[in-house]
Amino acid sequence: MKTVLVTGASSGIGRLTADLLHKRGWVVWGASRSIERLEPKPAFKCVALDVDDEANVAAVLERVGTLDAVINCAGWVLTGAIEETTTADARRQFDTNYFGVVTICRFAATQMRARGSGTIVNVASVAGHIPMAFQAHYSASKAALIMLTRALRLELAPFNVRVVSIEPGDFSTGITAARKLSVPVERSAYPAFARTLAVINRDEMSAAPADEVAERIANVLDQRRPPAAILVGQFIQRFAVTLRALLPARLFDWVLTKLYSL
């Protein structure tokens, strides 16, 4: 039996992935800041973990012991104009979405490299490829995570440790309800903020459940040579990643202004 740690396991992609891997026979440790409030109660092992706290991460990983895989799902979304977002809030976004993953990866890499096997899966986002107005810091944190994952993949490859980036588009998860605004919509100096936020919320809430993402993550753990990155989601969102590389910046920006009511 193999052991996996799934962060962000209290909801969304993390919860679905932890449940699926448990059903497939993995020993699953589901970690979250709010794991004690999980309903319905999960069948997998639960552990309270704040990825922003390096000492807490070290203590939890010592308790869990040998890991065959790590799935980094913990993250949240900060939404608002760059001008109206404090630097402190922007740092908090990166503390969880980027540096929290860095911390987990560092500890996991140490034991996996020494053992000569293991898999690390980082859940990034299509937003890491697409410049999202009013979600700049979220997009930036996911872009940084994509680059971190690719670099870590190169470093750990000689030690038989596989590193993969899963990059979902819009799926129906708890991300919409958990979104944090830099300022209330009615106080923003940007008229487009309310319109764009409405489009984002509509797309997320009308999207398919995230079971496909959990399935793709679980399948990665069964592959000897998984791809470096996996885009998951609607065709138009996956195609937009390619389109951004092909179109002139001015034309791609025009497409975004139409899609997001800018």
N, C-alpha and C positions, 0 to 999 in steps of 0.2 A: 504494500500500500504506500502511495506517495502522498506527501504533505504539501499543501499550498496555502499561502497567506494572501487574502483578498482584502485590500483596503477599501474604504468607502462602502462597506457591505451592509449598511443600514437601509439603503434604498437604491432604486434605479439599476444601472448596469452592474454595480457591485453586488447588490442583493441577488439579482438574477443569475449572475455568474457563480456566486457562492453556492446557491441552491442547485444549479445544474451540475457543478463539479462534485458536490456531495452525492448526488444521484448516480454519478458515473464512478463512484467508488473512491474518490480522493478523501484524504483526511483534510478537511477544510477549516482553517482558522479565519473567521470573518471579523475584520477589525473596523472600528468606527469610533468617533467621539461619542456618539449617542447610541451605541450598540445595545445598552440596557433597555432602551425604549422600543425595541423591535417588536412589531406585531404583524402577522402572527409569529409566535416564537419559532425560530429556525431550528432545524435539525443539526446544523453544523456547529462547531465550537465557536464561541464568541469571546472577544477580548476588546477592552476599551483601549483605544490608541489615538493619540493626537500626533499626526505626522509632522506638525510644526515644532514638536518638542523632541529634540534629539535624544535626551536622556530617557524619555518615555519609550521611544522607538527601540533603543538598545535593550531596555528591560524586557519589553514584550518579545523581541526576537530571541533573547536568551531563554525566555519561558517556552517559546514555541519549539526551539531546537532546530534540528536539521530541516532545511527547506528544499524541496525539489522544484518549486516554482513560486513566483511572486506575481500577483496581478495588482497593479497600481491604478485603482479607480477613484480614489479620493480626490475631490475637487469641487469648486463652486464657481458661480458666475457673478462678476461685478459689472453692472451696467450703468452707463452715464457718459456724458461728454468728458473728454480728457481735461478740458479747462475746469470742469466742475467736480473733478475727482481729486481728493487729497492724495498726496504722495504716500501718506500712511496707509490709506485704503489700497492703493496700488501695490504697496509692499506686501500687505496681507494676502492679496490675490496671488502673488508670486510665492509667498511663504508656503501656501498649501499646494497650489497647482504645479509649481516647479521645484522649489527647494525641499518640500516634503517628499517628493518623489526621489530627489537626489539622495536624501538621507536613507530612505529605504533601499535604494539601489546600492549605495556604498556598503551597507551591512550585508545585504544579500550577496553582492559580488565577492566579498571576502571569503565567505564559506563555500560558495559555488566554485570559485576559482580553485580553492584548495582541494576540493573534492573532484574537480574535473567534470562537472555536469550541472545542469540546471537551466531553467527558463525564466526570463523576466519579460513581462508584458506590461507596457505602459499605455494607458488609455489617453490618447491625445484628442484631436478633433479636426474635422474639416476646417473649422475656424482657424486652425493653425496655418492654413494655406491661404485663406481669404481674409483680406482686411475688413473687419466688421466695424462699421461706424457705431459709436456708442457702446461698443464692447472691445475697445482697443486693448485693454490690459488682459482681458480673457484671451483674445486672439494671440497676443504677444506671449502670454505664458504657455499656451499650447504650441506655438511655433518654437519656443525655446525647448519645450519637452520633446518635440520631434527631432530637433538637432541633437539633444542630449542622447536620445535613444539610438540614433544612427552612430554617434561616436562611441557609445558604450558597446554597441554591437561589434564594432571593429576591434575594440580593446579586448573583449572577452572571447572572441571567436577562437583564438589559439588554445583556449582552456575548455573548449566544448560547452560553453555557456551561450545559449541562444537568447537574443534580445529582439523584441518585436514591438512595433508601434501599431496600435489599433486606432483608426481615425474615423469615428462615426460622424454622420451628418445629424439631421434632426430626428430624434426619437422621443416618444412619450415617456418621460421619466419624472422624477420629482424636481428636476432642475428648474422648471418654471416657477413653482411655488417657493423654492429656496433662493431665487434670484435676489441679489442685494443691489439697491439703487444708490448711486452716489449722492443724488438729491431727489426729492419727490418730483414727479413729472411736472406738476403744476408750478414748481418753483424754477424749473430750468429756463435758461435764456434761449434755448434752442427749440424753435417750433417743431422741427423735424423729430425731436426726441420721442414725443408721444406717438407720432405716426409709426416710426420705426419700431418702437417697443411693441406696439400693437401687432405689427406684422410678425415680429419674432415670436411673440407669445402664441399667435394663431398657428404658425408653422409647427411649433413644438407641441402644442396641445392636440393638433389634428394629425400628428405623425403616428406611425405604427409603434407598437410596443417594442422594447429593446431586446426581445428574445433573440433576434438575429445576431446582435452584437455579442451576447453571452455565448451563443453557439459558435461564433467565429473564434472567440477567445479560447473556449474549451478545445476546439479542434487544433489550435496552434500547439497546445501542449502534447498532442499526439503525433506531431510532425517532427521528423528528424532534421529537416532543413526548411523551416518556415520562412516565408518572405520577410523582408525587412520592414515593410509597412503594408497595412491592409485598410483600404477605404471601405466603409460600410455605410449604406444608406441609399437614398433615392438616386436614380441615374443622373438627374440634373445637377445634384450637388456634387456627385463624384466627377462628373464631366466638367464642372466649373473649375476644378483644380487644374485640369489640363488646359482649359480655355484661358485661364489666367496667364499661363506660360506662352500662349500663342498670340493673344490679342495685345495691341498697344495699350499702355496703361490708361490713356484717356478713354478709349473705347470700353475697356473693362470697367472702369469707374462709372461710366454712363449706364452700363448694365446694372450695376449695384444700386445706383440711384433709383432706377425704375423698380427693381425688385423690392427694395426696402423703403420706398416712399420718401426718399431724401429730397 
